[in-house]
C-alpha cells in the first residue's frame, strides 16, 4: 500500500503521514542505532519531535522564505529539521559535512541563511571560525547536546529549541498548521550547492513541485510499498538520496533505517536486511573487487566453479530477457546459485529486491555480474538541476550499459552536437541569485545537461561522455575518455584512472594503483619488496 501519489508540497506529505496514514500506527517507521541497537520512531513521535522544533524555529523568528542550513550526517533530526523548516515555508540549505569552513562560509553567505543546524562539535567549530563574517546568520543549533560550548551567543541545542517551541505553541497553537497551508508547490523548497569544481559553488533552487514530480514518477516506475525497508547511507544533503531514499520511501509508507556511517554499511546490511537500497557504483566496484580477491585466494577447483557459475549466470539473464530459458539452462543456474550466488546475496542481508544506482556510470559488466548473482541493480541518470532523475532503468524493463528510458513527465532529446537536453516539471527554477548561469543552462525550457548521449533503437538512453570532458588530439581527433577510463577502472588493480591527450599526438594516462590488491598479487607470487615504491617498480608486476 502506498500513502499518497498526489502531495503537491512536502508539508502536504508530512500532514498526510502524521494526520491520516500514520496517526494510529504504533509500529515504528524510522530507525537509528543507539547503544548498538536500532531503535524505532513512530509517526506520532515523528510528529511530536518535528512540531516542537518547528515552533522553536518560529520562536527564533523563522518565517516564510527564510533560509536554514543543515550540516549533519543522516539521522532523524535531519528529517525533523527538514520537515519543520519546510512546514514554516522556509527553505533549507543542506551542506556536505566534509566541506571546509571556507566553503561553508560561502554557502551560508550566498544563501543568506538565518540559522544553521550542525551535528557535532567538529561542525560547530567550522561555524565559529567564520561566524563573524556572516551578517545574516542569527543563530546556530547543535544536535549533539554533549558537544555544546558554554557561553557562546546565539548557540542552542536541539532540545533548547524544542523547549522554546513548547512555550511558543502555548501562545500560538495554530501557527505551524497555518504556515503549512500557505506553502505552494512552486515555492522554493531547497537550495543545494553544487561542488564548485569549475568555480564558486552554484545554488540549485528546487521547488516542491520539482522534487515531488520526481517522487511521483519514481513510484510510478518502481514497485515500492509500505512493506519495503530502506537503508539510508548516502548523504541526505545530496538530492539523489533525499528524493529516492527519503521522500519516496516516506511517500510509499516504507521503513527507513539510517546507517551508522558509510564504513558500517556492510554490517548494517546484515542487521537491517533491507529490501531497497539507493547507492552509487563505487559500492558495487568495491564489493566486486573483494569478491574477486577472495576467489583468487581459493584453490583452483573453487576458482573454476566460481567462473563457471558467472558464465552460466550471464547466459541465464540474457535468456530471461529474451524469454528463451531452456530447462537445461534453468537447472544449471539453480546449481550455480546454490554453489556461488546465494552466498553473495547473503552479504546484502538476503532480502534485497533491488538497488537503485545513480551519481556515476555503472559499467555494463558490473551490472551483468550482479544480475547473474540475483542482485538487481537499476541505474538511473540525472543531475541536481533535475531533482535529480531524468531517466532510469525499470525493474523489469532495463538494459545494462544504458540509463534506461525517460521518467514519466520528462522529455529528453539529443541536440545536434550530441548533448542531452531535458524538459519537465522536475527542472530547477534556476541557480540562486545567478541569472547568468541559469540562462546558460536553461534555454527555451530545456536543461542543457552537459552530457553527451544517444538513444538506441529500443528507446534506451546511453551516456557516452561529459561534453566538457571531450578533448581533441593534435591530429584533430575528438576523444571521449569516459568509456576508456571505465574499462581500466574495472581492473581490481586500479583505484583511479584519468586519460590525458588534449592537443597531444598520443594518449597517456595518470594511474593510481590499488596498492592492497597489488600487494596481495606480489605475496601470492613470492615477489619480494621493501615498500610500496619498491613494489610498483618491480618488473614482475608488469609482466
C-alpha positions in Angstrom: 0.0 0.0 0.0 1.3 3.5 -0.9 0.5 6.5 1.3 -0.1 9.1 -1.5 0.7 9.8 -5.1 -0.6 13.4 -5.1 1.1 15.5 -2.5 1.8 18.9 -4.1 4.1 20.1 -1.3 6.4 18.5 1.3 4.1 19.9 4.1 1.2 18.2 2.5 3.1 14.9 2.5 4.0 15.5 6.2 0.4 16.3 7.0 -0.9 13.1 5.3 1.7 10.9 7.0 1.1 12.3 10.5 -2.7 13.0 10.4 -4.0 10.2 8.2 -1.7 7.4 7.2 0.4 7.0 10.4 -1.6 8.6 13.1 -2.7 5.4 14.8 0.2 3.2 13.8 2.1 2.0 16.8 4.7 0.4 14.7 8.0 2.4 14.1 8.8 3.5 10.6 12.2 5.3 11.1 15.2 3.8 12.9 18.6 4.9 14.2 21.2 3.0 16.1 21.6 3.8 19.8 24.0 1.8 22.0 24.5 -0.9 19.3 20.8 -1.4 18.8 18.4 0.0 16.2 15.6 1.9 17.9 12.4 2.9 16.1 10.4 6.1 15.9 6.6 6.0 15.3 4.7 8.5 13.2 3.3 10.1 16.4 6.8 10.5 17.8 7.9 11.9 14.5 5.1 14.5 14.6 5.8 15.5 18.2 9.6 15.9 17.6 9.1 17.8 14.4 6.4 20.2 15.6 8.2 21.1 18.9 11.2 22.0 16.7 9.1 23.9 14.2 7.5 26.1 16.9 11.0 26.6 18.3 12.2 27.9 14.9 9.2 30.2 14.8 10.2 31.5 18.2 13.6 32.3 16.8 11.9 34.3 14.1 12.0 31.9 11.2 9.2 32.5 8.7 8.3 32.1 5.0 11.3 32.1 2.6 13.9 32.3 5.3 16.9 30.0 4.8 18.0 27.3 7.3 21.2 25.4 6.6 21.8 21.8 7.7 25.3 20.3 8.2 24.8 16.8 9.6 25.1 13.1 8.9 21.9 11.1 8.2 19.8 10.9 11.4 16.2 11.5 12.5 17.0 15.1 13.5 17.9 15.8 9.8 14.3 14.8 8.9 12.8 16.8 11.8 14.7 19.9 10.8 13.7 19.5 7.1 10.0 19.0 7.8 9.9 21.7 10.4 11.6 24.3 8.2 9.6 23.5 5.1 6.4 23.5 7.1 7.1 27.0 8.1 7.5 28.0 4.5 11.3 28.3 5.0 13.9 27.0 2.6 16.6 24.5 3.8 20.1 24.6 2.6 21.8 21.1 3.0 25.6 21.3 3.2 28.1 18.4 3.0 29.7 17.8 6.4 33.0 17.2 4.6 33.2 20.8 3.4 35.8 23.2 4.8 34.9 26.2 6.9 35.7 28.5 4.0 33.3 26.6 1.6 30.6 26.6 4.3 31.1 30.3 4.8 30.5 31.0 1.1 27.3 28.9 1.0 25.9 30.5 4.2 26.7 34.0 2.9 25.3 33.4 -0.6 22.1 31.8 0.6 21.7 34.4 3.3 20.9 31.7 5.8 19.5 33.0 9.1 20.2 29.8 11.0 22.4 26.7 10.8 21.9 23.3 12.3 25.1 21.3 12.9 25.5 17.7 14.2 28.6 17.9 16.4 31.4 20.0 17.8 33.6 19.4 14.7 31.0 21.1 12.5 30.3 23.7 15.2 33.9 24.8 15.2 33.7 25.4 11.5 30.8 27.8 12.0 32.5 29.6 15.0 35.6 30.1 12.8 33.6 32.1 10.2 30.7 33.4 12.3 31.8 37.0 12.4 31.8 37.2 8.6 28.2 36.1 8.3 25.9 39.1 8.7 22.7 37.2 8.0 23.4 34.3 10.4 21.4 34.8 13.6 21.7 31.5 15.4 23.4 28.1 15.5 21.7 24.8 16.7 23.8 21.8 17.6 22.2 18.3 17.6 24.7 16.5 20.0 23.9 18.0 23.3 27.2 16.9 24.9 29.1 19.0 22.3 27.6 22.3 23.3 30.2 25.1 24.0 29.0 27.2 27.0 28.7 30.9 26.9 28.6 31.2 23.1 26.0 33.7 22.0 23.0 32.5 19.9 24.0 28.9 20.3 21.3 26.4 21.2 20.9 22.7 21.5 18.2 20.9 19.5 16.3 20.3 22.8 16.7 24.0 23.8 14.9 25.0 20.6 12.2 22.3 21.2 11.6 23.8 24.7 11.2 27.2 23.2 8.7 25.6 20.9 6.5 24.4 23.7 6.3 27.9 25.1 5.6 29.4 21.7 2.9 26.8 20.9 1.0 27.8 24.1 0.7 31.3 22.8 0.3 30.5 19.1 -1.2 26.9 18.9 -2.2 27.1 15.2 0.9 28.8 13.9 2.5 25.7 12.3 -0.7 24.4 10.7 -1.5 27.8 9.3 2.1 28.2 7.9 1.9 24.8 6.2 -1.3 25.8 4.4 0.5 28.8 2.9 3.2 26.8 1.2 2.7 26.5 -2.6 4.0 23.9 -5.0 6.1 26.5 -6.9 7.7 27.9 -3.8 11.4 27.1 -3.4 11.9 24.1 -1.2 15.6 23.7 -1.0 18.8 25.2 -2.3 21.5 22.6 -3.0 25.0 23.9 -3.8 27.0 22.1 -6.4 30.6 21.0 -5.8 32.1 24.1 -7.5 34.9 22.2 -9.2 34.8 24.7 -12.0 34.4 27.8 -9.9 32.3 29.0 -6.9 29.5 26.6 -5.9 26.1 27.3 -7.6 23.0 27.1 -5.5 20.4 24.9 -7.3 17.0 26.2 -6.3 14.4 23.4 -6.4 10.7 23.8 -5.8 8.3 21.5 -4.0 6.8 20.6 -7.4 10.3 19.9 -8.9 11.1 17.3 -6.2 7.6 15.7 -5.8 7.1 15.3 -9.5 10.3 13.1 -9.4 8.9 11.3 -6.3 5.6 10.5 -8.1 7.4 9.4 -11.2 9.7 7.1 -9.1 6.6 5.5 -7.5 5.1 5.0 -11.0 8.3 3.3 -12.3 9.4 1.3 -9.3 7.4 -1.2 -7.2 7.9 0.4 -3.8 5.5 -0.5 -1.0 4.8 0.0 2.7 6.4 -3.4 3.3 9.7 -2.2 2.0 12.8 -1.4 4.1 15.3 1.2 3.0 18.8 1.5 4.4 19.9 5.2 4.1 23.6 5.8 3.9 24.2 8.2 1.0 24.2 11.8 2.3 20.8 13.4 2.6 22.4 16.6 1.5 22.5 15.1 -1.9 19.3 15.3 -3.9 19.5 11.6 -5.0 19.3 10.2 -1.5 16.8 12.8 -0.4 14.4 12.2 -3.3 14.8 8.5 -3.8 15.7 7.2 -0.4 13.8 9.7 1.9 10.8 11.4 0.2 10.0 8.4 -2.0 10.3 6.0 0.9 8.1 8.2 3.0 5.5 8.5 0.2 5.3 4.7 -0.1 4.9 4.3 3.7 8.2 2.3 3.8 10.5 1.9 6.8 13.8 3.8 6.7 16.9 2.8 8.7 19.8 5.3 9.0 23.2 3.6 8.7 25.7 4.4 11.4 28.2 5.5 8.8 29.4 4.7 5.3 32.1 2.5 6.9 29.4 0.4 8.7 27.2 -0.2 5.7 28.4 -3.8 5.2 27.5 -4.6 8.9 24.2 -2.7 8.8 23.1 -4.6 5.6 23.3 -7.8 7.6 21.5 -6.3 10.6 18.7 -4.4 8.8 18.2 -6.8 5.8 16.8 -4.0 3.6 14.7 -4.7 0.5 15.7 -1.5 -1.4 18.9 0.5 -1.3 19.9 3.7 -3.1 23.6 3.8 -3.8 26.4 4.7 -6.2 28.5 2.4 -8.5 31.6 2.7 -6.2 29.9 0.4 -3.7 29.5 -2.3 -6.3 33.0 -1.9 -7.6 34.4 -2.4 -4.0 32.1 -5.5 -3.4 33.2 -7.0 -6.8 36.9 -6.3 -6.0 36.6 -8.1 -2.7 34.8 -11.0 -4.2 37.5 -11.5 -6.9 40.3 -11.1 -4.3 38.6 -13.8 -2.2 38.1 -16.1 -5.2 41.7 -15.8 -6.3 42.9 -16.8 -2.9 40.9 -20.1 -3.2 42.0 -23.4 -4.6 41.9 -23.8 -8.4 38.8 -26.0 -8.3 36.8 -23.4 -6.4 38.0 -20.7 -8.8 36.8 -22.8 -11.7 33.4 -23.3 -10.1 33.1 -19.6 -9.5 33.8 -18.6 -13.1 31.6 -21.4 -14.4 28.8 -20.0 -12.3 29.3 -16.5 -13.5 29.3 -17.7 -17.1 26.1 -19.7 -16.5 24.6 -16.6 -14.8 25.3 -14.3 -17.7 23.8 -16.8 -20.2 20.7 -17.2 -17.9 20.0 -13.5 -17.5 20.3 -13.0 -21.3 17.9 -15.9 -21.9 15.5 -14.4 -19.3 15.4 -11.1 -21.1 14.8 -12.9 -24.4 12.3 -15.2 -22.7 14.1 -18.2 -24.0 15.2 -20.1 -20.9 15.7 -23.8 -21.6 15.1 -26.4 -18.9 18.8 -27.4 -19.0 20.0 -23.8 -18.5 17.5 -23.3 -15.7 18.9 -26.4 -13.9 22.4 -25.2 -14.4 21.6 -21.8 -13.0 20.0 -23.4 -9.9 23.2 -25.3 -9.3 25.3 -22.1 -9.8 23.0 -20.2 -7.4 23.3 -22.9 -4.7 27.1 -23.2 -5.1 28.0 -19.5 -5.5 25.4 -16.8 -5.8 23.3 -17.2 -2.7 26.5 -16.5 -0.6 26.9 -13.2 -2.3 23.2 -12.3 -1.8 23.5 -13.1 1.9 26.1 -10.2 2.2 23.3 -7.8 1.3 21.0 -9.2 4.0 19.2 -11.7 1.9 16.0 -9.8 1.3 17.2 -7.1 -1.2 14.7 -6.7 -4.1 16.8 -4.2 -6.0 19.4 -1.5 -5.8 18.8 1.9 -7.3 22.1 3.2 -8.6 23.0 6.8 -9.6 25.5 9.5 -9.3 28.1 8.0 -11.7 28.1 5.5 -14.6 27.7 1.8 -13.8 29.8 -0.4 -16.0 27.8 -2.9 -18.2 30.0 -5.9 -17.0 29.4 -5.0 -13.3 25.6 -4.7 -13.8 25.5 -8.1 -15.6 27.7 -9.8 -12.9 25.4 -8.8 -10.1 22.3 -9.6 -12.1 23.7 -13.0 -12.7 24.0 -13.3 -8.9 20.4 -12.4 -8.4 21.2 -8.9 -7.2 19.3 -6.4 -9.3 20.9 -3.0 -9.9 18.8 -0.5 -11.8 20.8 2.5 -13.0 19.3 5.9 -13.4 20.6 9.3 -14.7 20.1 12.9 -13.7 21.5 16.0 -12.2 20.9 18.1 -9.1 19.3 20.5 -11.5 16.7 17.9 -12.5 15.7 16.9 -9.0 17.5 14.6 -9.9 16.2 11.8 -12.2 15.9 12.3 -15.9 15.8 8.6 -16.9 16.1 5.2 -15.3 16.0 1.5 -16.0 12.9 -0.1 -14.5 13.0 -3.4 -12.6 11.5 -5.4 -15.5 12.5 -3.0 -18.4 16.2 -2.5 -18.4 19.4 -2.7 -20.5 22.8 -2.7 -19.0 25.1 -0.1 -20.4 22.3 2.4 -20.6 20.5 4.7 -18.1 17.1 3.4 -19.2 14.1 5.4 -20.5 12.9 8.9 -19.6 11.0 9.3 -16.4 7.2 9.9 -16.7 6.6 13.6 -17.5 10.2 14.2 -18.5 11.0 15.0 -22.2 14.5 14.2 -23.4 16.1 15.0 -26.7 19.6 14.9 -28.2 21.0 18.2 -29.6 22.9 18.5 -32.8 26.2 18.3 -31.0 25.1 15.2 -29.1 24.3 17.0 -25.8 21.4 15.6 -23.8 18.6 18.1 -23.2 15.7 17.6 -20.7 12.5 19.4 -20.0 9.8 18.8 -17.5 8.3 19.6 -14.0 11.5 18.4 -12.4 13.8 21.0 -13.9 15.1 23.5 -11.4 13.8 27.0 -11.0 17.4 28.2 -11.6 20.6 28.9 -9.8 20.0 31.1 -6.7 20.9 34.7 -7.4 22.7 33.7 -10.6 20.7 34.6 -13.7 23.7 34.5 -16.0 24.5 30.8 -15.2 20.8 29.9 -15.2 20.4 31.3 -18.7 23.5 29.4 -19.9 22.0 26.0 -19.0 18.2 26.5 -19.4 17.2 27.7 -22.9 13.5 27.7 -24.0 12.7 25.5 -21.0 15.3 22.8 -21.9 18.0 22.0 -19.4 21.4 21.5 -21.1 22.9 18.7 -19.1 26.5 18.9 -20.3 26.4 15.2 -21.0 26.8 13.6 -24.4 24.4 10.7 -25.2 22.2 8.8 -27.7 19.0 6.8 -27.8 19.3 3.2 -29.1 16.7 1.6 -31.4 14.6 0.5 -28.4 14.5 3.9 -26.7 17.1 3.4 -24.0 19.4 6.4 -23.3 23.1 5.8 -23.3 25.5 8.3 -21.8 28.8 8.4 -23.8 30.6 11.3 -22.1 30.6 14.7 -20.5 30.5 17.4 -23.1 33.3 19.2 -21.2 35.3 16.0 -21.0 35.8 15.7 -24.7 39.3 16.6 -25.8 41.0 16.9 -29.2 44.3 15.4 -30.1 46.9 17.4 -32.1 45.7 15.5 -35.1 42.2 16.9 -34.7 40.5 13.8 -33.5 37.9 14.1 -30.7 38.3 11.6 -27.8 35.6 10.7 -25.3 37.6 9.4 -22.3 34.9 8.0 -20.1 34.5 4.6 -21.8 38.2 4.0 -21.9 38.6 5.1 -18.3 35.8 2.8 -17.2 37.4 -0.2 -18.9 40.6 0.3 -16.9 38.7 1.1 -13.7 37.1 -2.4 -13.9 40.5 -3.8 -13.0 40.9 -4.7 -9.4 44.5 -3.4 -9.5 43.5 0.2 -10.4 41.9 2.6 -7.9 41.8 5.7 -10.1 42.5 6.3 -13.8 42.5 9.5 -15.9 43.1 9.7 -19.6 45.3 12.6 -21.0 45.6 13.6 -24.6 44.4 17.2 -25.2 46.4 18.8 -28.0 48.9 15.9 -27.9 50.0 13.5 -30.6 49.3 10.5 -28.3 47.2 9.3 -25.4 48.6 8.7 -22.0 47.1 8.2 -18.5 47.5 9.0 -14.9 47.0 5.8 -12.9 46.6 5.3 -9.1 47.1 1.6 -8.3 45.1 -0.3 -5.7 48.1 -1.0 -3.6 46.4 -3.6 -1.4 45.5 -5.6 -4.4 49.0 -5.4 -5.9 50.5 -6.4 -2.5 48.3 -9.5 -2.5 49.3 -10.3 -6.0 53.0 -9.9 -5.1 52.7 -12.0 -2.0 50.9 -14.8 -3.8 53.8 -15.0 -6.3 56.6 -14.6 -3.7 57.7 -11.3 -5.2 59.9 -9.6 -2.6 59.7 -5.9 -2.0 60.6 -3.4 0.8 57.9 -0.8 0.4 55.1 0.3 -2.0 57.5 2.4 -4.1 59.8 -0.6 -4.5 56.8 -2.8 -5.3 55.4 -0.7 -8.1 58.9 -0.6 -9.8 59.2 -4.4 -9.9 59.2 -5.6 -13.5 57.4 -8.8 -12.3 54.4 -6.7 -11.5 54.0 -5.6 -15.2 54.8 -8.9 -16.9 
